[in-house]
Amino acid sequence: MKNYIAKLAIAGVSILAFTGCSDEFLQDKKNYDNIDVTVYDDYEGALSRVNDIYAWCLPDDANANWKYNCTGNADDQSKSTEEYAGFSLFVNPDAELSAISGTTVPDYFHNQANNIQASVWGRIRNINDCLEGVLGGSLPEEQKNVLVGQVYFFRAWCYYQLVKWYGGVPIIKEVQDISESSYTPRSSAKECIEFIVEDLNKSAELLKNSTYSESSYGRITASAALALKGRVLLLWCSPLFNRANDQSRWQSAYSTMKTDFETISANHSLYVGTSNVNASAFAGLFSTINNPEAVFATFYNTISDEEDGGKNNNWENSIRPRNTLGGGGLTPSKMLIDIFPMADGGVPATSNTYTKLSKSSIEYNEKRPFLNRDPRFYRTFAFPGVRWAFSGNPSATVSANPCSDGKNYELWNYVWYTEAADTADATKGGYAADNLLTNNRGMYVRKRTDDLDVSSSPLYSFLGTEGSGFKKSAAPIIEIRYAEVLLNMAEVACGAGQPGEAVQYLQQVRERAGYTAENNYGLSSTIGDQAACMSAILYERQIEFAYEGKRFDDLRRWLLFDGGANMREIAGCPSTWELTGWGGNTCDYLGFAKLNGQRRDNVEFRTTGAYAIGGKTVNDDPLASVERCAAVDLNRADLDSQLATLSAWYDKYLTYKVKKGDSYDSNQVKEYMHFYAKYYFLGFTQGAMNNDVQIEQTIGWEDSNRSGANGTFDPLK
């Protein structure tokens, strides 16, 4: 399998036989769009061109930007959700985004000019060139179908990424000469959605009888095209585009997606593994290659970045603590920790986020957030006193690191302070145990980890390099998994007035998480009501897809930063932009606490009492002479008793502390998230406008080609 992944990762290399260029394709990033058309008369040549499309269009583990969608890193998109603290571009109350001055709106529309592979539209031009080349070549029809079926998918994928940000954009179906005369105006959002769906229907039809060998696992299938189509149709039904809650959209999408679901479910299913102790199946799906849940995924290899064809997934390295030779870890926000369901599936009683869902009967102990939680909690977060095994020896490089064999690694990242006055100060940091010292995250994001206790054959090659120990990882990124297909079906069924059917899809996802039919899979008794049902679906998406890059899109398409109540603050806002469906406010309709006006902080566990104060080195741990209790082992079924033991140990030696997350102002007063209503549809940067002087700017954003006047393009038409 890894050999194939290596081949796909160097997708463009085989094309070099036809261009005569350097054999370091990925490093050089040269322009290979001007190839001889005869390359399309040879299957291997045409396949190389298609593979080049894969190389440029597949999701990646990098921070979200114009080329890559969000995959869960602490980037501007995820940091605008409940998942991470720290103001990003989209929720910073002190810096409103502008098209021409101040803090510039991100450019997901154009990006770098004069470099076809560093331009949004250059990528689409390459796709159109490939389509024209393959269709105009002399290959047999069957071979053409398989190739162009994959390419149609990627054109739809590229347009989906544009439309979700801008609404209507120019629809370009052929290779254009680079000149002012080749200007194409923005099409309506409806026309763009129809165009995307058309491409995905073509893709699904052309690939419906295609079978790939095991060595080609990861290529686009008919199921991938249909699953992406379902996501696109949901976008069109959602309040972002459907302000009046037009039921005909829901009914049409429901009918289409229900039919498509039969094809997808015939080829995919939830990953269940060989056991499901403490949601181990949920954990294992992210480190399994031949995975029935992976509908659309990016695969990697363990070849070095310096070698030709090196394509590594950096996620594992990002989340692992520094004392494992990892990159240092990612910090989950207290907000998401507090929102996670309790062990009975209910919303914590202390949470005011989902008011239409039943509260849990289990008391939530904010100071011991790991007690009595949804099984997925333990696979999403790591905290002091839990096993997190891996394959490697971190102490061979740094002797002060806590273990010589990663299979015995336990995370003990409690903190002490050197000054008593700092212990209660949310802005002050301390020193963490086991050589973490100031490189500590309080709690860690554990989601999608390649856990040695779940998979005994890790997909990484451990490096003895500090800060890069897990860098050579071949773990896949699953952009669309079957759980999303189920929750998409739940949402469209609910929107179409079929909440009973929607609950059935919810139950399947919750069953894999570890719930049973005895208490209706932990689902609220109120979800027969359409609004409560939709709220339950969005809650489930938030939990199931945490740190997978899905939350920001859900918040935008459901207008959950303000419920859609602030459209009139947008300059030039047409009356049609006001929300008339969902009671005029999606947050009120769902019983969801809008994100605007809230803040996200972080948490840590510090030493207390006689053990509160220590020094600044690994040897100054005030608990050094104290015997630690057994770390929580998620392989064992007696989780509750283990957690009770850990909690009792905490009672003696540790206390809970809220740490500063989002910013304070210059007077040290807490600040709160603010997402401006105009961000629901972005405007074009001045650079993008300069490169396309005839294009219309989005309403609510300054038009640099018209002396800064308000934009005139309506994304909802």
MIPA-634919 format. One record per residue (C-alpha): residue in three letters; residue number from 1; x, y, z. Coordinates in steps of 0.05 Angstrom, whole numbers, plus 5000, padded with zeros to 4 digits. Layout:
   kolkol   segu     xx     yy     zz
      ALA    NUM      X      Y      Z
...
! end
This chain:
   kolkol   segu     xx     yy     zz
      MET      1   5000   5000   5000
      LYS      2   5054   5050   5018
      ASN      3   5088   5037   4951
      TYR      4   5025   5060   4915
      ILE      5   5019   5121   4959
      ALA      6   5089   5140   4940
      LYS      7   5071   5134   4867
      LEU      8   5010   5178   4874
      ALA      9   5048   5228   4915
      ILE     10   5097   5238   4858
      ALA     11   5040   5243   4810
      GLY     12   5074   5292   4763
      VAL     13   5141   5256   4758
      SER     14   5122   5208   4703
      ILE     15   5101   5266   4659
      LEU     16   5173   5288   4655
      ALA     17   5186   5238   4600
      PHE     18   5144   5282   4556
      THR     19   5171   5350   4579
      GLY     20   5245   5337   4587
      CYS     21   5247   5379   4651
      SER     22   5282   5369   4717
      ASP     23   5268   5304   4755
      GLU     24   5252   5342   4819
      PHE     25   5181   5359   4799
      LEU     26   5152   5371   4868
      GLN     27   5210   5413   4890
      ASP     28   5215   5456   4828
      LYS     29   5140   5470   4823
      LYS     30   5149   5488   4750
      ASN     31   5092   5499   4701
      TYR     32   5075   5435   4664
      ASP     33   5011   5457   4632
      ASN     34   5040   5469   4562
      ILE     35   5053   5397   4544
      ASP     36   5049   5366   4475
      VAL     37   4978   5342   4461
      THR     38   5005   5275   4438
      VAL     39   5015   5257   4511
      TYR     40   4940   5244   4514
      ASP     41   4945   5190   4461
      ASP     42   4984   5146   4509
      TYR     43   4948   5120   4571
      GLU     44   5008   5127   4617
      GLY     45   5019   5198   4593
      ALA     46   4947   5217   4602
      LEU     47   4945   5183   4670
      SER     48   5006   5224   4691
      ARG     49   4969   5287   4672
      VAL     50   4909   5265   4714
      ASN     51   4956   5248   4771
      ASP     52   4983   5319   4767
      ILE     53   4912   5343   4780
      TYR     54   4910   5299   4842
      ALA     55   4976   5327   4866
      TRP     56   4950   5399   4863
      CYS     57   4878   5389   4885
      LEU     58   4877   5337   4940
      PRO     59   4866   5363   5011
      ASP     60   4930   5370   5051
      ASP     61   4949   5374   5124
      ALA     62   4975   5445   5116
      ASN     63   4939   5505   5146
      ALA     64   4878   5525   5106
      ASN     65   4893   5573   5049
      TRP     66   4871   5586   4978
      LYS     67   4894   5518   4955
      TYR     68   4876   5473   5014
      ASN     69   4812   5469   5053
      CYS     70   4814   5466   5129
      THR     71   4833   5398   5158
      GLY     72   4832   5415   5232
      ASN     73   4897   5452   5246
      ALA     74   4896   5515   5288
      ASP     75   4888   5560   5227
      ASP     76   4844   5621   5216
      GLN     77   4783   5578   5203
      SER     78   4788   5530   5261
      LYS     79   4808   5587   5308
      SER     80   4742   5619   5291
      THR     81   4704   5560   5322
      GLU     82   4698   5529   5391
      GLU     83   4757   5484   5378
      TYR     84   4815   5532   5392
      ALA     85   4825   5596   5430
      GLY     86   4860   5658   5403
      PHE     87   4828   5708   5357
      SER     88   4836   5693   5283
      LEU     89   4822   5739   5224
      PHE     90   4749   5722   5224
      VAL     91   4730   5734   5297
      ASN     92   4779   5789   5319
      PRO     93   4737   5845   5348
      ASP     94   4794   5895   5340
      ALA     95   4808   5887   5265
      GLU     96   4751   5887   5217
      LEU     97   4772   5857   5150
      SER     98   4775   5902   5090
      ALA     99   4785   5892   5015
      ILE    100   4833   5950   5006
      SER    101   4862   5974   5072
      GLY    102   4879   5954   5143
      THR    103   4872   5879   5157
      THR    104   4862   5849   5088
      VAL    105   4810   5796   5075
      PRO    106   4842   5729   5056
      ASP    107   4848   5716   4981
      TYR    108   4816   5649   4967
      PHE    109   4794   5673   4898
      HIS    110   4856   5690   4859
      ASN    111   4921   5686   4898
      GLN    112   4988   5691   4863
      ALA    113   4990   5719   4793
      ASN    114   5038   5698   4738
      ASN    115   5045   5627   4765
      ILE    116   4993   5578   4741
      GLN    117   5007   5529   4797
      ALA    118   5000   5583   4851
      SER    119   4934   5610   4826
      VAL    120   4864   5587   4839
      TRP    121   4845   5597   4767
      GLY    122   4910   5567   4742
      ARG    123   4890   5502   4776
      ILE    124   4823   5504   4742
      ARG    125   4857   5520   4676
      ASN    126   4900   5458   4684
      ILE    127   4838   5417   4697
      ASN    128   4803   5443   4634
      ASP    129   4867   5431   4594
      CYS    130   4868   5359   4619
      LEU    131   4795   5349   4602
      GLU    132   4804   5376   4532
      GLY    133   4867   5335   4522
      VAL    134   4839   5269   4544
      LEU    135   4772   5278   4508
      GLY    136   4807   5300   4445
      GLY    137   4859   5244   4447
      SER    138   4857   5176   4414
      LEU    139   4850   5132   4475
      PRO    140   4794   5080   4477
      GLU    141   4728   5107   4504
      GLU    142   4731   5063   4566
      GLN    143   4799   5091   4586
      LYS    144   4777   5162   4572
      ASN    145   4716   5154   4616
      VAL    146   4756   5132   4676
      LEU    147   4806   5189   4669
      VAL    148   4758   5246   4656
      GLY    149   4710   5220   4710
      GLN    150   4764   5234   4761
      VAL    151   4780   5303   4732
      TYR    152   4707   5325   4731
      PHE    153   4706   5310   4805
      PHE    154   4765   5356   4818
      ARG    155   4736   5413   4777
      ALA    156   4673   5408   4820
      TRP    157   4717   5405   4883
      CYS    158   4753   5469   4863
      TYR    159   4688   5505   4848
      TYR    160   4657   5482   4913
      GLN    161   4715   5514   4951
      LEU    162   4701   5579   4914
      VAL    163   4626   5580   4919
      LYS    164   4623   5567   4993
      TRP    165   4664   5632   5003
      TYR    166   4639   5678   4948
      GLY    167   4572   5652   4923
      GLY    168   4572   5663   4847
      VAL    169   4639   5661   4812
      PRO    170   4659   5658   4738
      ILE    171   4644   5591   4706
      ILE    172   4700   5572   4659
      LYS    173   4694   5506   4622
      GLU    174   4750   5512   4572
      VAL    175   4822   5534   4568
      GLN    176   4824   5609   4557
      ASP    177   4879   5652   4529
      ILE    178   4910   5696   4582
      SER    179   4885   5764   4559
      GLU    180   4836   5818   4579
      SER    181   4789   5795   4524
      SER    182   4780   5728   4559
      TYR    183   4742   5760   4616
      THR    184   4685   5719   4644
      PRO    185   4634   5752   4690
      ARG    186   4610   5721   4755
      SER    187   4553   5673   4747
      SER    188   4497   5669   4798
      ALA    189   4505   5623   4857
      LYS    190   4448   5580   4831
      GLU    191   4484   5571   4764
      CYS    192   4548   5553   4800
      ILE    193   4514   5501   4843
      GLU    194   4481   5471   4781
      PHE    195   4549   5470   4746
      ILE    196   4582   5434   4805
      VAL    197   4526   5384   4809
      GLU    198   4530   5372   4734
      ASP    199   4604   5357   4738
      LEU    200   4593   5310   4797
      ASN    201   4537   5274   4760
      LYS    202   4584   5265   4700
      SER    203   4638   5239   4747
      ALA    204   4592   5190   4781
      GLU    205   4564   5165   4714
      LEU    206   4632   5156   4682
      LEU    207   4661   5120   4743
      LYS    208   4600   5078   4762
      ASN    209   4629   5014   4732
      SER    210   4702   5030   4746
      THR    211   4742   4984   4791
      TYR    212   4812   4999   4815
      SER    213   4864   4950   4837
      GLU    214   4885   4951   4910
      SER    215   4948   4988   4888
      SER    216   4903   5045   4865
      TYR    217   4865   5053   4931
      GLY    218   4849   5126   4942
      ARG    219   4827   5145   4872
      ILE    220   4762   5181   4860
      THR    221   4701   5136   4855
      ALA    222   4628   5146   4838
      SER    223   4613   5145   4912
      ALA    224   4661   5203   4925
      ALA    225   4627   5244   4871
      LEU    226   4558   5230   4899
      ALA    227   4580   5244   4971
      LEU    228   4609   5311   4950
      LYS    229   4545   5326   4913
      GLY    230   4507   5315   4977
      ARG    231   4551   5364   5013
      VAL    232   4540   5416   4958
      LEU    233   4465   5406   4958
      LEU    234   4464   5416   5034
      LEU    235   4503   5480   5025
      TRP    236   4449   5505   4977
      CYS    237   4393   5485   5026
      SER    238   4427   5518   5086
      PRO    239   4409   5587   5112
      LEU    240   4472   5617   5082
      PHE    241   4441   5610   5013
      ASN    242   4368   5594   5030
      ARG    243   4346   5654   5072
      ALA    244   4272   5639   5064
      ASN    245   4279   5565   5081
      ASP    246   4252   5546   5012
      GLN    247   4223   5477   5023
      SER    248   4229   5458   4950
      ARG    249   4305   5459   4957
      TRP    250   4302   5411   5016
      GLN    251   4253   5365   4981
      SER    252   4294   5363   4917
      ALA    253   4360   5352   4954
      TYR    254   4327   5298   4997
      SER    255   4302   5260   4937
      THR    256   4369   5263   4901
      MET    257   4412   5246   4962
      LYS    258   4366   5189   4982
      THR    259   4377   5157   4914
      ASP    260   4452   5170   4916
      PHE    261   4456   5142   4986
      GLU    262   4440   5073   4959
      THR    263   4503   5074   4916
      ILE    264   4547   5102   4971
      SER    265   4523   5054   5025
      ALA    266   4533   4995   4978
      ASN    267   4608   5012   4976
      HIS    268   4621   5044   5044
      SER    269   4604   5035   5117
      LEU    270   4626   5059   5185
      TYR    271   4693   5032   5207
      VAL    272   4681   4985   5266
      GLY    273   4748   4950   5274
      THR    274   4755   4885   5313
      SER    275   4733   4915   5379
      ASN    276   4705   4980   5406
      VAL    277   4731   4988   5476
      ASN    278   4723   5061   5497
      ALA    279   4709   5082   5424
      SER    280   4772   5048   5398
      ALA    281   4737   5037   5331
      PHE    282   4725   5112   5326
      ALA    283   4799   5124   5342
      GLY    284   4824   5070   5294
      LEU    285   4790   5095   5232
      PHE    286   4841   5151   5224
      SER    287   4901   5104   5222
      THR    288   4871   5051   5177
      ILE    289   4888   5049   5102
      ASN    290   4838   4999   5073
      ASN    291   4781   5034   5107
      PRO    292   4708   5026   5087
      GLU    293   4692   5094   5118
      ALA    294   4740   5133   5073
      VAL    295   4699   5161   5015
      PHE    296   4746   5216   4994
      ALA    297   4816   5217   5024
      THR    298   4887   5239   5014
      PHE    299   4942   5188   5024
      TYR    300   5014   5199   5044
      ASN    301   5080   5162   5049
      THR    302   5139   5157   5095
      ILE    303   5191   5180   5044
      SER    304   5233   5238   5069
      ASP    305   5212   5308   5049
      GLU    306   5282   5316   5019
      GLU    307   5272   5257   4972
      ASP    308   5236   5263   4906
      GLY    309   5164   5243   4919
      GLY    310   5165   5256   4994
      LYS    311   5094   5270   5017
      ASN    312   5085   5265   5092
      ASN    313   5025   5278   5137
      ASN    314   5047   5325   5192
      TRP    315   4985   5318   5237
      GLU    316   5014   5265   5283
      ASN    317   5076   5307   5293
      SER    318   5034   5369   5306
      ILE    319   4993   5339   5363
      ARG    320   5047   5298   5399
      PRO    321   5078   5330   5462
      ARG    322   5149   5356   5457
      ASN    323   5176   5304   5506
      THR    324   5159   5250   5454
      LEU    325   5200   5288   5402
      GLY    326   5135   5313   5372
      GLY    327   5122   5383   5349
      GLY    328   5093   5407   5415
      GLY    329   5019   5393   5411
      LEU    330   4955   5432   5398
      THR    331   4913   5463   5453
      PRO    332   4838   5450   5455
      SER    333   4795   5506   5481
      LYS    334   4756   5501   5546
      MET    335   4693   5518   5507
      LEU    336   4694   5453   5467
      ILE    337   4716   5412   5527
      ASP    338   4655   5438   5565
      ILE    339   4607   5426   5507
      PHE    340   4623   5352   5497
      PRO    341   4567   5305   5516
      MET    342   4565   5267   5581
      ALA    343   4568   5191   5585
      ASP    344   4493   5185   5577
      GLY    345   4497   5226   5512
      GLY    346   4464   5288   5541
      VAL    347   4488   5359   5539
      PRO    348   4525   5379   5604
      ALA    349   4476   5413   5650
      THR    350   4523   5472   5658
      SER    351   4523   5486   5583
      ASN    352   4476   5538   5553
      THR    353   4497   5523   5481
      TYR    354   4442   5475   5459
      THR    355   4380   5494   5498
      LYS    356   4331   5452   5458
      LEU    357   4366   5387   5475
      SER    358   4357   5349   5539
      LYS    359   4408   5361   5594
      SER    360   4447   5303   5620
      SER    361   4426   5273   5687
      ILE    362   4500   5264   5703
      GLU    363   4531   5322   5740
      TYR    364   4588   5356   5702
      ASN    365   4650   5368   5744
      GLU    366   4684   5426   5708
      LYS    367   4747   5416   5749
      ARG    368   4751   5343   5729
      PRO    369   4726   5348   5657
      PHE    370   4748   5277   5641
      LEU    371   4696   5244   5687
      ASN    372   4634   5211   5657
      ARG    373   4640   5237   5585
      ASP    374   4620   5213   5516
      PRO    375   4669   5157   5496
      ARG    376   4695   5201   5439
      PHE    377   4720   5252   5491
      TYR    378   4778   5206   5509
      ARG    379   4797   5198   5436
      THR    380   4793   5273   5424
      PHE    381   4831   5301   5483
      ALA    382   4890   5281   5527
      PHE    383   4901   5304   5598
      PRO    384   4951   5292   5655
      GLY    385   4951   5218   5674
      VAL    386   4932   5182   5609
      ARG    387   4969   5132   5566
      TRP    388   4986   5155   5495
      ALA    389   5031   5100   5468
      PHE    390   5075   5104   5406
      SER    391   5132   5068   5373
      GLY    392   5198   5102   5387
      ASN    393   5250   5122   5439
      PRO    394   5248   5197   5456
      SER    395   5301   5192   5511
      ALA    396   5355   5170   5462
      THR    397   5357   5241   5435
      VAL    398   5338   5279   5499
      SER    399   5356   5240   5561
      ALA    400   5310   5280   5606
      ASN    401   5249   5256   5567
      PRO    402   5206   5210   5610
      CYS    403   5212   5141   5577
      SER    404   5259   5101   5533
      ASP    405   5202   5061   5501
      GLY    406   5142   5098   5473
      LYS    407   5097   5038   5483
      ASN    408   5099   5056   5557
      TYR    409   5089   5131   5548
      GLU    410   5043   5165   5597
      LEU    411   5025   5239   5592
      TRP    412   5037   5275   5658
      ASN    413   5035   5348   5641
      TYR    414   5013   5379   5707
      VAL    415   5043   5447   5721
      TRP    416   5077   5482   5779
      TYR    417   5095   5555   5789
      THR    418   5157   5589   5815
      GLU    419   5118   5648   5845
      ALA    420   5056   5641   5889
      ALA    421   5027   5705   5858
      ASP    422   5026   5673   5789
      THR    423   4984   5612   5808
      ALA    424   4917   5648   5802
      ASP    425   4937   5694   5744
      ALA    426   4905   5669   5679
      THR    427   4959   5704   5639
      LYS    428   5017   5669   5673
      GLY    429   5047   5602   5654
      GLY    430   5085   5552   5696
      TYR    431   5130   5492   5685
      ALA    432   5104   5424   5666
      ALA    433   5127   5356   5689
      ASP    434   5168   5304   5651
      ASN    435   5212   5355   5615
      LEU    436   5154   5391   5582
      LEU    437   5169   5453   5624
      THR    438   5144   5514   5586
      ASN    439   5125   5472   5525
      ASN    440   5059   5449   5554
      ARG    441   4988   5451   5528
      GLY    442   4947   5441   5592
      MET    443   4904   5392   5554
      TYR    444   4922   5365   5485
      VAL    445   4884   5351   5421
      ARG    446   4888   5275   5413
      LYS    447   4838   5268   5356
      ARG    448   4862   5228   5295
      THR    449   4925   5203   5330
      ASP    450   4960   5140   5307
      ASP    451   4955   5107   5376
      LEU    452   4999   5046   5386
      ASP    453   4946   5018   5433
      VAL    454   4896   5020   5376
      SER    455   4940   5000   5317
      SER    456   5002   4959   5330
      SER    457   5029   4977   5261
      PRO    458   5039   5052   5261
      LEU    459   5038   5091   5196
      TYR    460   5097   5134   5215
      SER    461   5171   5122   5216
      PHE    462   5195   5150   5282
      LEU    463   5253   5199   5276
      GLY    464   5303   5214   5330
      THR    465   5298   5288   5316
      GLU    466   5272   5336   5369
      GLY    467   5208   5369   5346
      SER    468   5201   5324   5284
      GLY    469   5195   5254   5313
      PHE    470   5130   5236   5277
      LYS    471   5140   5278   5215
      LYS    472   5146   5219   5168
      SER    473   5075   5195   5173
      ALA    474   5032   5161   5120
      ALA    475   4966   5169   5158
      PRO    476   4910   5190   5110
      ILE    477   4868   5252   5115
      ILE    478   4796   5231   5105
      GLU    479   4760   5291   5076
      ILE    480   4693   5256   5067
      ARG    481   4679   5196   5109
      TYR    482   4616   5154   5114
      ALA    483   4597   5184   5180
      GLU    484   4590   5251   5144
      VAL    485   4547   5218   5091
      LEU    486   4501   5193   5147
      LEU    487   4497   5261   5181
      ASN    488   4486   5295   5114
      MET    489   4428   5248   5103
      ALA    490   4403   5263   5172
      GLU    491   4405   5338   5159
      VAL    492   4370   5336   5092
      ALA    493   4317   5288   5118
      CYS    494   4304   5334   5177
      GLY    495   4301   5395   5132
      ALA    496   4252   5359   5086
      GLY    497   4206   5344   5145
      GLN    498   4228   5273   5160
      PRO    499   4257   5279   5231
      GLY    500   4242   5206   5246
      GLU    501   4286   5183   5189
      ALA    502   4339   5234   5209
      VAL    503   4343   5202   5278
      GLN    504   4357   5135   5248
      TYR    505   4420   5162   5215
      LEU    506   4440   5195   5280
      GLN    507   4432   5130   5317
      GLN    508   4482   5095   5271
      VAL    509   4536   5146   5285
      ARG    510   4523   5143   5360
      GLU    511   4523   5068   5361
      ARG    512   4594   5066   5334
      ALA    513   4612   5117   5387
      GLY    514   4591   5066   5440
      TYR    515   4519   5082   5456
      THR    516   4464   5030   5455
      ALA    517   4389   5025   5441
      GLU    518   4374   5021   5516
      ASN    519   4373   5097   5522
      ASN    520   4360   5113   5448
      TYR    521   4435   5118   5435
      GLY    522   4440   5177   5483
      LEU    523   4396   5221   5440
      SER    524   4349   5273   5469
      SER    525   4277   5254   5477
      THR    526   4257   5321   5445
      ILE    527   4287   5309   5376
      GLY    528   4221   5289   5344
      ASP    529   4211   5365   5338
      GLN    530   4243   5390   5273
      ALA    531   4282   5447   5305
      ALA    532   4308   5403   5362
      CYS    533   4325   5349   5312
      MET    534   4366   5397   5270
      SER    535   4400   5422   5333
      ALA    536   4418   5350   5351
      ILE    537   4447   5338   5282
      LEU    538   4491   5400   5285
      TYR    539   4513   5380   5356
      GLU    540   4531   5311   5332
      ARG    541   4571   5340   5274
      GLN    542   4609   5385   5322
      ILE    543   4629   5325   5365
      GLU    544   4640   5272   5312
      PHE    545   4681   5318   5266
      ALA    546   4719   5357   5319
      TYR    547   4788   5376   5292
      GLU    548   4772   5352   5222
      GLY    549   4762   5421   5192
      LYS    550   4686   5417   5186
      ARG    551   4661   5463   5241
      PHE    552   4676   5531   5210
      ASP    553   4637   5513   5147
      ASP    554   4578   5490   5190
      LEU    555   4579   5554   5231
      ARG    556   4579   5597   5167
      ARG    557   4526   5559   5129
      TRP    558   4479   5560   5189
      LEU    559   4496   5633   5206
      LEU    560   4512   5613   5277
      PHE    561   4557   5671   5294
      ASP    562   4497   5717   5301
      GLY    563   4437   5676   5278
      GLY    564   4433   5719   5215
      ALA    565   4406   5777   5255
      ASN    566   4458   5828   5233
      MET    567   4451   5827   5157
      ARG    568   4429   5900   5158
      GLU    569   4498   5921   5184
      ILE    570   4526   5903   5115
      ALA    571   4533   5963   5070
      GLY    572   4483   5959   5012
      CYS    573   4450   5897   5040
      PRO    574   4389   5879   4997
      SER    575   4324   5863   5033
      THR    576   4329   5792   5005
      TRP    577   4390   5780   5050
      GLU    578   4348   5784   5113
      LEU    579   4331   5717   5143
      THR    580   4256   5703   5137
      GLY    581   4260   5628   5147
      TRP    582   4276   5594   5214
      GLY    583   4237   5648   5251
      GLY    584   4285   5702   5228
      ASN    585   4343   5676   5272
      THR    586   4376   5609   5264
      CYS    587   4406   5611   5334
      ASP    588   4338   5622   5366
      TYR    589   4308   5569   5322
      LEU    590   4360   5517   5341
      GLY    591   4367   5539   5413
      PHE    592   4441   5552   5400
      ALA    593   4480   5606   5437
      LYS    594   4509   5650   5383
      LEU    595   4585   5653   5382
      ASN    596   4589   5729   5377
      GLY    597   4600   5757   5446
      GLN    598   4632   5695   5474
      ARG    599   4705   5680   5488
      ARG    600   4747   5617   5491
      ASP    601   4798   5603   5545
      ASN    602   4844   5545   5559
      VAL    603   4854   5500   5620
      GLU    604   4911   5468   5658
      PHE    605   4921   5428   5722
      ARG    606   4972   5456   5770
      THR    607   5003   5430   5834
      THR    608   4972   5456   5898
      GLY    609   4981   5461   5973
      ALA    610   5051   5443   5997
      TYR    611   5069   5424   5926
      ALA    612   5048   5489   5892
      ILE    613   5117   5520   5882
      GLY    614   5178   5492   5846
      GLY    615   5237   5512   5804
      LYS    616   5250   5520   5730
      THR    617   5282   5455   5711
      VAL    618   5259   5383   5701
      ASN    619   5290   5366   5769
      ASP    620   5249   5418   5805
      ASP    621   5182   5382   5801
      PRO    622   5151   5390   5870
      LEU    623   5115   5323   5861
      ALA    624   5179   5286   5845
      SER    625   5176   5246   5910
      VAL    626   5101   5232   5903
      GLU    627   5080   5165   5874
      ARG    628   5035   5174   5814
      CYS    629   4972   5133   5807
      ALA    630   4965   5086   5747
      ALA    631   4954   5125   5683
      VAL    632   4887   5115   5650
      ASP    633   4892   5058   5599
      LEU    634   4839   5064   5545
      ASN    635   4850   4991   5526
      ARG    636   4817   4970   5591
      ALA    637   4741   4966   5598
      ASP    638   4741   4991   5670
      LEU    639   4748   5064   5649
      ASP    640   4704   5093   5703
      SER    641   4743   5062   5760
      GLN    642   4809   5084   5729
      LEU    643   4783   5155   5722
      ALA    644   4758   5154   5794
      THR    645   4828   5134   5817
      LEU    646   4859   5190   5775
      SER    647   4809   5240   5802
      ALA    648   4826   5220   5874
      TRP    649   4899   5232   5859
      TYR    650   4882   5300   5831
      ASP    651   4844   5316   5895
      LYS    652   4908   5308   5934
      TYR    653   4958   5342   5890
      LEU    654   4927   5383   5833
      THR    655   4878   5439   5822
      TYR    656   4843   5465   5760
      LYS    657   4862   5531   5729
      VAL    658   4830   5571   5673
      LYS    659   4884   5600   5627
      LYS    660   4879   5660   5581
      GLY    661   4857   5640   5511
      ASP    662   4826   5697   5472
      SER    663   4857   5765   5479
      TYR    664   4852   5820   5531
      ASP    665   4853   5893   5510
      SER    666   4907   5943   5529
      ASN    667   4873   5952   5597
      GLN    668   4874   5877   5609
      VAL    669   4798   5873   5600
      LYS    670   4773   5809   5568
      GLU    671   4752   5813   5495
      TYR    672   4700   5772   5459
      MET    673   4691   5741   5390
      HIS    674   4660   5784   5336
      PHE    675   4645   5756   5266
      TYR    676   4621   5812   5221
      ALA    677   4560   5794   5180
      LYS    678   4594   5812   5115
      TYR    679   4643   5754   5127
      TYR    680   4588   5704   5110
      PHE    681   4607   5721   5037
      LEU    682   4677   5746   5026
      GLY    683   4699   5802   4981
      PHE    684   4758   5802   4933
      THR    685   4825   5832   4954
      GLN    686   4853   5892   4917
      GLY    687   4905   5846   4885
      ALA    688   4850   5801   4858
      MET    689   4811   5861   4832
      ASN    690   4874   5889   4799
      ASN    691   4882   5824   4761
      ASP    692   4810   5824   4737
      VAL    693   4789   5897   4730
      GLN    694   4720   5882   4701
      ILE    695   4696   5834   4755
      GLU    696   4642   5856   4804
      GLN    697   4659   5862   4877
      THR    698   4614   5829   4929
      ILE    699   4562   5873   4963
      GLY    700   4589   5898   5030
      TRP    701   4661   5902   5007
      GLU    702   4701   5959   4976
      ASP    703   4712   5958   4901
      SER    704   4783   5982   4887
      ASN    705   4768   5988   4813
      ARG    706   4713   6037   4827
      SER    707   4746   6084   4876
      GLY    708   4727   6043   4937
      ALA    709   4653   6043   4923
      ASN    710   4610   5988   4953
      GLY    711   4608   5923   4914
      THR    712   4548   5908   4870
      PHE    713   4548   5832   4862
      ASP    714   4494   5795   4900
      PRO    715   4518   5725   4920
      LEU    716   4447   5702   4933
      LYS    717   4421   5715   4863
! end
